[in-house]
Amino acid sequence: MKGFLTLLLLVPLLCAATVWKDVTIVCKDKQIAAQVLQEEVQRRTGLSWPIATRMPSTGDVMLLALTPGAPESYHVECILAAGRRQIQVTAPDTRGLLYGVGYLLRTMTYLPQQVQLADGINVAATPEKAIRGHQIGYRNLANSYDGWTPEQYERYIRELAIFGANGIEAIPFMPPSPHFHLPSHDMNLRISEYCKKYDLDFSVWTPATFDLQDTVKKNQFLLQFDSLFRESPRLDAVFFPGGDPGDNTPQLVLPFLEELAPRLKKYHPKALIWLSLQGFNPEACTFVYSYITQHQPQWLGGIVVGPSSPSLEDTRAALPARYKIRHYPDITHTVRCDYPVVWWDPAFAFTLGREPVNPQPQYYATIYRFIAPVMDGFISYSDGAHDDINKMTWSLLGWNSQADVREIIQQYTNFFFGSAARDAAAEGILALEKNWEGPIAGNAGIAATLGWWQQLEQQHPELGGNWRWQMCLLRAYYDAYTRQRAIRDAALEMAVNQVLPDSGDVMSRAEKILQQADSVVEPVWRQRIVDLCEALYQSIALQTSVAKYKAAGPERGAVLDFLDRPLNNRWWLEDKFKYIRALPATAQRKALDTLAHWENPGPGSFYDAVANISKSPHVLRSEDLHTDPLVRRSDTPGFDWWDSGYSRKRLSWMVSLRWPPALRYDHLDTTARYVVRVTGYGESLLKANGVRLTPGLYGKGIGELKEFPVPAEQTKNGTLLLTWEDIDEEHLNWRQHSRVTEVWLIKL
C-alpha cells in the first residue's frame, strides 16, 4: 500500500534512455488494463512482461494505480524512483486505467523484444464527451459482423476501447444469417459479457417493425425484452428508434416505452431508455417534446439524433435540459445518407456504391468539430468493418475534438500495422481519402496512391494477412482500376459519337467500339482486387459479392459485383440501337444524330450533367465544407439506386441535384436566341437572371425534356445565370422529390 501512495510524491524525470525491455507491470488490484497492456505488447514485440501486485526489487516498472480525479480521465508520467524508471498510469476508475494504457499502446514504438517511449512522458487527459460508442450489430444486413466469431468480437471491442470508446451497441432480435457462428441471442449475450469485462457501456438497438396496436405481437416483443434483460450480464441502455425501421406514431411508442421501463429496471436498475425521432413529422416531434416536458419520465436518458431526425440544434432547443442528446452519426455510408461523400465522381458511386472501405478522417473530423457543441456524445451507426478508421477517428475526437487528424491516423497505423510502417501507412490512408476528391480522370493522385501502397506491400510482406492492411490495399487498387476504366469508357463513348453521324451501318460499328470494354484494362490490378476480396472474406467475413460471398444485398458492400459495370452509357446506347433499328430510315437518322450530339450540342451551345463533377463546368458551387460542413445551405449530388445498381438508363439520369445552386454562362452571342433544355424528375421552376421562364415543353418523367425559351433581353449583355425556385415537397418521400439531372443552353 505504501508503494502505491508514495507515487504521488515522486519526482518527474526526463528519461534519457527510451528503450523498455525488462519491465514488470504492477497493479494492486486485478485490472483488465494490466492484462491488455501485457498481451498487446507481447503480440507486437514478443516481450513477456509479468504482472505483479507488489513492487519488484529491481527493474523497470509500469505502475497502474487508482487515484482521485474526473471519471475516465488518466495521467501517464515517466518518473525516477529508487534509482529505477517507472511509467505511472493513474486514473480514478478502471476505465481511466484502460484509456491510459490505450494511450501508451497507441504511441509506443514497437521493435523486436523492446518498446521505445518518448522522453519525459507527462500526459493527462479527460474526455470531452461522456458518450463515445459504436453500434456493431450482429445481423445479416451488416457486411461483415455476422460472420465474426466471439473471439473476433472480443478483440474488436478491446481495440475500440484502446482508442477511447466507452460504449458498444448491439442489435438483438435478428433473424438468422448464413454467416452466423452463433444464434443472435447467444452472440449478444457474449457481447454483453465482453462489455462487462472491459467495463464498457452496453446498449441495444431495438426497433418495433410491427404495429404496436397488435397486442399479440407487442406481448411477444416484450417477452423477448424480458429474456434479454434477465440474461444480459450488463445492460446500460435501450435505444428505441421512432422510425427507420418502424412506422408507429409517438402516441403508441411512448406508452410502450412506459411499459418497457419497469421490466428493464427490474434487472438493470441504472439502465435508461433512449428514443429517436427518426421519421416523425413536425407534429409528432412536437408531441414527443411536450410529453417529455409534461411527464419528465425518469426512465428516459435522452433523445438520439440520427438520419431523418430533427437537427441537433432543434432537438437541444426543444428538449428539457436534464435530458441528454446522443448523436447517431452515419459513418458507414457514402451515398443516400446523412453525410454523403461531397461531390463524389459518379464512377465511384456506380462501382464502390454505398458501403465500400471508406476511410475519411479529415471529412469526419470537420463534421465532428461542427456538431460537438450541441451533443453530449455519440454512438455511431456502422454496418461493417469497412468504416473501421472512421470509428477510431470518432473515438479519439470524443476525447479531444481538436486532435490533429494526422496524429490520430499515425496512432492507428502504429498500433495496427507496427511502428516500421506507421508514418508511410498513415500518409497512404490520408491519400486514399484524397482519391475521392474532384473529377476521377483528372485526379492523377489516384495512380500515385496505388504506387505508394504497392511500395508498402513490397516493404511489409508481414502485413499481408492483416485485414486492415488488406482493406487499404483493396481501396488503392479499386480506385486506380476504376479510374483507368472511366478514362477508357469515356474515350469509347466519344468514339461512338464520332461514328454515329457517318453513313452505313453505324450502329454495328458503334456496338463493336463499345464491346472493346470487354477487354480488361489492367488485368493484374483486377486480379489483385479479386484476391483481396477473397482474403477479406477469409479474414473478417467481408461480403463483397452477393453471389460469391452471400452479401445481404448489392447495396451492402458488394463492390466485387460492380467491378466491371460500364462507366459510360453502353447499356443505354445498346438498348437505343435496338429501338432505332425498328424505325424508318429518316427517323433512324434523326435519332442517331440526337445520340451523337447529346453532350455536344454544337458551336455556341453548352451541356452540363449538373451533378457529375466531371461534366458540370457551368455549375456554381456555393459553399465548401469549411463553411457548410453539413451541406445544409448548399447541395451535393444524389445517386439513384435503380434495378439493384444495374439500371440500363442513361447514367446522367441517375445523378442529380435537388436544384443546382446556379449555372453561369459568359460571353454569349448577344444577337442570338437561346433555349434552355432540362432533364430530371418532377417540377422545375427555372429562372434566367432572376426572371421566371415559361416552359414550351414540360416533361416530368425520368429522362423527359423540359424546354424554356430565354427572352432576348436576358442575354443582351452576354451573361446568363440560371437558378431554381424551391418547392415545398416535404409531404413526399425524398425519392419522389423533384430534381435536376442535365441542362443544355442551346443556341438557336
N, C-alpha and C positions, 0 to 999 in steps of 0.2 A: 504493500500500500504506500509506503514511504517513497518508493521509487517513482510511483505514478504522480504523487503530489509535487515532488521536487522538480519535475519537468517545467513547472511554471516559473522556476527561479533560475533556470539555466541560461547561459549567455549565448546569443546567436553567433554563428561562426561563418565567415566567408570561406567555404570549403575549397582548399587549394586543389585537392585530388577529387576528381569527379567519378572515378571508377568505383562501382559497388559490386562485390563478388560474394564474399563470405558474410552473409547477413542473417541475423535472427529477427523474425517478426515477433514482437512482443505485444500481447493483448491480454489484459487481465481477465476479461470476460470472454466467453466464446462468441466471437463476432464473425458474421459472414464476410465482412470486409477483409479480414485476415486470410480467410480461405481463398477469396477471389484474388487477392494480391499474390499469394503463394502460387496458385495454379496458373495465373496468366503470365507471370514471369517465367515459370518453368516451361510453359508452352512455347515461349518465344526465344528463350536463351539456353534452356537445358539446366539452368540453375535450380537447385532444390533447397529453398530456404525453409528451415524449420520454424514452427510456431510454438512459442513458449508463453507461459503466464507470468514468468518472472524474468528479471534482467539476467542475461548470461554473464559469466565472469569476465569474458573477453569478447572482442569482435564488434563489428558494426551492428547497429540496431535500427529497425524500423518500428517505431513505437506507435501503437494505436490506442488512444485513450479518450474517455468521455469527460468533457468539461462543460461548464455552463456556456450558453450562447443562444443565438437565434436558431429556430428549428431548421434542420437540414444544412446548416452552414458548416464550414470546415476551415481549418488553418493548417497549412503544411509548411514546416520550417526545418532547416538544417541547422543543427547546433553541435557544439562540442561539450561533452560531459565526461568527467573522469578519464580524460585523455582519449576518448573514442568518439567517433561520429554517430550522430543519431539523425534520422529523419523522423520527425514527430508529426503525426496526423491526429489532430484533436478536433472533437466535434461534440455537440450536446446530445446527439442521438445516433442510433445505428445507421440511419440514412446518411447523416453527415459524414460518418466514417467511410461509408461506401463511396460517397462522392469525392472525398479527399483521396482515397485510394484510386478512384477513377481518374482524377487529375494526374496523379503520378503515372498511371499506366498509359495515359494518352501522351504524356510528354517525355517519358524516359527514352533514351537512346538504347536500342536493343542490339547487342552483339553476342557472338557465341560465348557462353559462360561468363557474361558480365552485362551489367547495365551501366549507363552513364547518366548523371543528373547534372543539371545546370548548377553552377557555383552559387552558393548563398541563397538557396531557395527560401522564400518567405512570402507565402501566398495565402491570403484569406479571401473567402468567397461566400456570399449569401445569395440564394436565388431571388431573382426579381419576381417570378411568378410562382404561386403556390401549387398550381396545377400544370403538370408537364407530362402529358401522356400520349399514348398511341393506341389506336384500335388495330388489332392484329387477329381478326376473326377467322376461326376455323370453319370455313364454309366453302361450298362448291364455287361460288362466284369469285372467290379470291383466285388469283392466277398462280399461286404457289403454296400458301399457308396450308391448304387442305391436304397437301402431300407431305407435310412435315411429321416427323416422329416426335414423341415427347421430349427426347434429348435435344432435338433442334429447337424446339420451343423454349426450353430452359436456357440454352445458350444465347438465343436471341434476346430473351428477357434480360439476362445478365448484361449483355452488351448494351442494350438500351439504357440500363441503369448506370453503366460505366460512363455513358455520355450524358448523364444528368437527368434522365427521365425518372418520374416518381409514380407513374400510373400506367396500367395496362388495361385495355378494354377488350372484352371477348364478346362473341356473338353466339349465344346458346340457341337451342330450339331449332337447329338447322337440319334439313333432310340430308340423307347420305350423299357422299361424293364418291366417284370411282377411285379417288386418290386417298381416301381416309385410311389411316393406320389404326385409329380407334374410333368408336362411335362419338358423335358430337358431345354427348353428355359427359362421357369419360374424359375426353380431352379438356373440356372446360374446367372440370374439377382439377385436372393436373395443372392447368394454368393458374387457377386459384392457389394451389399449393406452392407453386413457384413464386407467386407474388408474396405469399406469407413468408417464404424462405428468405427472400431478398428485401422484405419489409417495404413492398411497393403497394400502392392502392390497386384494388381490383374492382373494376366496374363491368357492367354488361349492357349491351345494346339490345333492346327488346321491343321491336315494333309490333303493333297489332294489325295484321294484314287481313282481318275479317271485320265484319260489322259487330261492334261492341253491344248492339242490341240483341244479338243472337246469344241467348242465355246459355245454351248448351256449350257453344264454342268458348264463351267467356269463362265458364267454370272449368273447362278443360285447360284453358290458358293459365288460370290461377293455380291449378294443380301442378302444372309444370313449374311455375314460380315457387310453389311450396317445396318441391323436391330440390330445386336449385338452392334456395335459401338454406334449407336444412343441411344439405350435404357440402356446401362450399366451405372450405377451411377459412377463407377470408372473402369478405364482400363489403365494399365501401360505398358503392353507388349503383343505382339502376338508371340508365338513360332510356327514356321513352320518347321516340320521335313522333311528333304530331302527324307527320306525313313523310313520304319518300322512304319506305312504302307506308301505305295506310291512308284511308280516306275518312276517318272518323272526325266528327266535329268536337271542339273542346267541351261542349255541353255533355258529351259522352266520355271523353278522355279524362277530365278532371275527377268525376265521381269514381271512375275506375281506379285512378291512382289513389284516391282516398281509401278505397277498399284494399288496395295492394299494400299500402304503407304499414299497417299493423302486422301483416304477415312478414314483411321484411324486418321490422323492428324486433320481432319475436326472437329471431336468431342472430341478428346483427344490429344491436341497439343504436350504434352510432351511424349506421348507413343512411344515406339520403337518396331521394328520387330527383332526377333532373328531367326537364321537359324541353323539347324544341318546338318551335312554331313553324316548322317546315310545312309548306303547302297551305298554311292558313291564310285566308284573305284578311283584309284590314279589319273587318268587323269581328272575325274570330279572334284576331290578336287582341283587339280592344277588350273582348270578353275575358280573355285569359288574364290580362293585366288588372282588370277590375276585380276579378275573382281573387287574385293573389293579394291585392291591396286590401280587400274587404276581409278575407278569411285568414291571411297571414299563416299559411299552413306550415306547421313545424317540420313536416316530412320533406319539404321542398328544399333542395340545395341551391337551385337557381335555374336559369334558362340557358340552354345550349343554342348557340347561333351557328347555323350551318347553311348549306345550299338551300335556296328558296325560302330563306328566313328573312325577317326584318333585319336591318343593319345592326351592327354592334352599337352604334351611337343611338339609334332609335330605341333599341332594347334597353340600354342603360338609362335613358331618359324616362322610360315608362315604368321601369321595374323598381319597387321599393329597395332602398339602399342596402337592407340587410341581406338581400339575395345576390348571389354571385352570378357572373356571366362567364360561361365557358365556351370558347370558340371550338368549332368543329371543322378545321380547315381541310380542304380537299387538296392534299399534296401528292396525290396519286395519279391524277388525270391530267391530260394535256389539252383536250378539247371537250366541249359540251360540259363545262364545269365552272366552278366559281373563279378559279384562277387559271384560265387557259394560257397557253403559250402565246405571247403577244405577236401578232403579225407573223405567224408561222407559215413558212412556204408550203403550199398545198402538196408538193411532192412528199414531204414528211407526213402530213396529215393523212394522205391516202395510203401510206405504207406502214409507218410506225403506229399510227392510229391513236387510241385513247390511253393505252396503258403500256407504253414502252419503258425501257430503262430511261429514267428521266432526271438525272442529277441537275438541279437548278438552284444551287446555293445562293448565288447573287440575287436572283429574282425573288426567292422566298425571303431572303433577309430584308429586301426592300419592303415587301408586303408586311413582314412581321413588325418591323420598326414603325410602320404607319399605324397598325392596328393595336399595338401593345398597350397604349394608354387607356384603351376602352375595354379591356378584357382582364379577367382575373387569372386566365390561363387557358390551356388548350388540351384537347385530346384529338389528335389528328385522325382523319379518315384515310385509311390505307387498305388497298385491296391486293397487296402482294409485296414481295421483297424488292421489286424493281425500283421503289422510291426510297430505298434504304438511306442514301446520302441525305435526302430531304429530311427524313426523320431525325437523323443525328444532328443535322444543322438546326432544326427547330428546337431540339432538346437543349443544346448549348445556348441558343438565343434566349431560351427561357430563364437562363441564369444571368446573361448579360446581353441585352438587346443590341449593344454597340460593339459586340465582339467582332474582331476582324475576320472576315469570311475566309480569307486565305489561310489564316492560322487554324480556323476550325477544320478546314479540309486537310491541312497538314497533320493535325492531330488524328484525323480519320485515317489517312494513309499510313501514318506511323504505327498506329495500333493494329490495323488490319493487314497492311502489306509489309510492315517491317521498316526499320529506320533507313536501311540502304536505299529503299525505293521511295521514301517519304516525299522529298521535295519534287522529284520528277513526276511521280504519280499524281501529286496534288495539282501540278500545272496541267497535267493531262486531263484531269477531271474538270478543271475550270475551262479548258479548251473545248471539252465536249459541250458545255453549256453554250459557248460561243458558236458552235456549229449551227445552232438553230436561229442565228441572227441574220436577217436580211435575205435577199434572193439566193437560192441554193446554188445556181450556176455561177454567180459572181463571188461566192464565198470560197476563195482559194484556201482559207484556213482549214476547211474540212479535210482536204488532202494532207495538209501539214499535220493535222491532229492524228490522222491514221498513221502517218510516218513516225510520229512521236511514240504512239502506242506500240507500233511494230518494233521500234528500238527497245522499248521497255520489255516486250516479250522476249527478245533475244538476251537481254541483260539479266532477266529474272525468271528463268525457267522453273525455279522452285515454286513460283506462284501460279503455275498453270492449273492446279486443282482448286484454287481459291475462288469461290463463287462470286465474290465481289469483284475480283480481278476479271473474271470471265464476263461479267456484265459490262464492265467498262470497255473491254475489247469488242464485245458484240456491238455496242453503240458506235464505236470508232469505225469498224468495218461496215456496218449497215449504213451509216451516214455517207461514207465515201462511195459505197456501191450505188446508193440511191442517187447521189449527185451525178455520177457518171451516166446512169440510166436516164436521168432527167435531161441532161445535155444531149445524149444520143436521141432520145424520143422526140425532143423539140426539133432537132435537125431533120428527122424523118418526116414529121408533120409539115415542116417548111418545104421539104422536097415534094411532098404530095400536093401542097398548094400551088407549087410552080408547075406541076404536071397537069392539073385539072383543066386549065384553060386551053390546053392543046387539043388537037383533033385526034380521031381514032378512039380505040378502046382505052380511054384514060383511066377508067375505074379499075380495070385489071392491072394496069401499070401501077396505079396508086396502092392497090392491095399488096402487090409484091414489095413495094417500098416499105409499107407498114410491117410486113412479115419479116423484114430484116431484124426487127426487135426480138425475134425468137432466138437469135444468136446472143449468147451471154456476153456482156461487155467485159467483165472481169471475172472469169471463171474461178480463179484461185480465191479471190475475195468471197465470191458467192459460196464456195465450198467451206471456207472458214466460218462463215455465218451459220451454215447448216451444222457444222461440227460444234460450234459454241452453243447453239440451241440444244443440241443433244447433251452436251456436257452440263448445261444448266438444268436440264430436266433431271439428270442423274444426281446432281449435287444438291439442288434445292427444290426439285419438282416444278421448276418454272415452265409453265404450259404455253409454249409459243405457237402451237398449232392445234386447231380443233380436231382434225383427222388423226394426226400423228401422236399428239400428247393429251388429247381429251380436254382441251381448254373448254370452259363453260360456254363460250361463245366467241365469235370473231372479234368482238369489241374488247375482249378480256385478255389483252396482251398477245394475241395471236399474230405476231409480226412475221413469222415464217410463212404464213399463208398469203401474205401480201408482198412477198419479196420480189415478185416479178409482175405485179399489177401494172398495166400500162400507165405511163405518166404523160401520155398525150391522149388525143381523142380517137385513138384507134378503134375502140369498140363502137363508139358513136358513128364514126365515119363508115365502118363496115356495115352497120345497120342502115345508114343512109343510102349506101350504094345499092343494097338490096331493094330498097324502096324506089330509088331513082330508076333502076333498070326497068321497072314496070311502067314508067311514064312514056308519053310520046316524045319523039326526038327533040322537038323545040322546047318542051318542058324540061327535058333532061339537061339541055344546055344551060337553061336559066338556073336550075337547081345546082348544077356543078359550079357555075360562076359564083353563086351565093356561098357555097362552101369554100371555094378558093379564096374569096376576099373577106371571109368572116372577120378576121382580126386585122386585115389590111384593106380598109375601105377606100383607099385611093388617095391621090395627092390632095392636100388641104383638108382631109378628114382624119378623125382620130378614134382610137379604140382603147378602152380600159376594161379589163376584168377587175372590177373595183376592189375585190377582197384578195386578190393574188398579188403579193408583194413583188413578184417578178414581172407583172403585166399591168401595173396601175400607175403610169408615170404622171397622170394629171390629178391623182387623188391627193388632197392635202390631209396631213395627219395632225390633229390639233394639239395633242399633248403627248408627253412620253411618261415613262414610269417614275421619273423623278418628281413630277408634279401631280401625277394622277396614277398612283401605283395600283389602285383597284379598278382602273379603267371605268370610272363612273361617268366622267364628262366626255370621254372620247369613246371610240368603239374599236373592237378588234374582230377579225374575221370569224365567222361561224362556219362549221363544216357539217353539212347534212350527211346523215347516215342512212342511205337507202340500199335496199337489197343486200343487207348484211355486209356492206362495204364493196359490193361487186356491181354496183349500178353501171349500166352502159350509157347513161345520159352524158351529155357534154360536161366535161369536168368543171367548166366555169359556172355551171348552174348549181353546183354543189358547194360553192364557196361564196359566201355572201356577207354583206354588211346590212345591219338594220337600215341605216341611212348613211351613206358616205358623208363625212364632215363637210366636204366640198370638193368639186372638181374645177380646176382653173385652167383656162386656155388663153394663151397670149399670142400676139402677132397674127391675129386672124385677118382674113381678107375683108376689109371694111366695105367692099362693094358686093360681097356675095350674100346669099341667103343660106341659112343653116337649119337643120332639123336635128333634134336630139332623139336618139333611139335608146330604149331601155329594156333589159330583161330582168326578171326577178320573180317575185310572187306577191300577189295581193295588190294593195294600193301603192301609189307613188305620186305624192303631191310635190311636183317639181317646180323650182323657181330658177329663173335666169336673172342674174344681177338683182335679186330681191323681188322680182315680179313673177307671180304665179303664171305658169304656162297652161294653155288649154290643149289637151291631147286631141290628135286626129285619129289615133288608133290606141286602143287601151286593153290589151290582153292581160289577164290577171293570173293565168296559169304558169307553171314552170316552163321556161323557155319561150313563152309567148311575148310578142313585141308590144311595146308602147311607143308611140311617136308623138313628139311635141315640136311643132313648128316654132322657131325662135323669131320674134319680131325683129325687123331690121334695125330698129333703134337700139336694141340691146347689144349689138356687135359693131356699132358705128365707130367705137374707139379702139377696136381690135382686141378687146379683152372680154372674156365671158367667165362668170363664176356661177356654177350650178350648185344649188343647195336643195334640201328637202324639208318640208314642214313635218313635224312629228304628228303621229296619230295615236290616240289612246286605244290600245288593244289589250289592256290588262285583263279583260274578261276572257281572252282567248289563251289557250295553251301556247307556250312560246314557239312550238313547232308551226303554229298557224299564223304567227306574226308576219306582217308584210316585210319584204326585204328586197335589196337590190343586188344584182349579180354582174351585169355588164352595162356599159354606157358607151354609145357612139356619139360623136358630133360629126354629122355628115354635111359636107359642103355640096350644095345642090348645083 
